[in-house]
Amino acid sequence: MEKKKIGKIEHFFDGISVAVVNVEGLLKKGDKISIEGPDTNVQQVVESMQIDKKPIAEAKKGQSVGLKVLDKVRKNDVVYKV
């Protein structure tokens, strides 16, 4: 399985299970991603992304987006597109 680094976790909001991702490539709704770190291994499909509380369909390099995640992730975990 080839994976491409797409970003990095900047912050995680535990109560609402949302990660803030610094995007380094193109990330679209429907993409399959893997979030990996020393204590993290989460695979999921991107179902919900927001910028400034507004839903978006895709995020481009340089943007910070709120991403709904299925499990706890941590600051500096790496986000890959798989």
Rosetta blueprint (number, residue, H / E / L):
1 M L
2 E L
3 K L
4 K E
5 K E
6 I E
7 G E
8 K E
9 I E
10 E E
11 H E
12 F E
13 F E
14 D L
15 G L
16 I L
17 S L
18 V E
19 A E
20 V E
21 V E
22 N E
23 V E
24 E L
25 G L
26 L L
27 L E
28 K E
29 K L
30 G L
31 D L
32 K E
33 I E
34 S E
35 I E
36 E E
37 G E
38 P L
39 D L
40 T E
41 N E
42 V E
43 Q E
44 Q E
45 V E
46 V L
47 E L
48 S L
49 M E
50 Q E
51 I E
52 D L
53 K L
54 K E
55 P E
56 I E
57 A L
58 E E
59 A E
60 K L
61 K L
62 G L
63 Q L
64 S E
65 V E
66 G E
67 L E
68 K E
69 V L
70 L L
71 D L
72 K L
73 V L
74 R L
75 K L
76 N L
77 D L
78 V E
79 V E
80 Y E
81 K E
82 V L
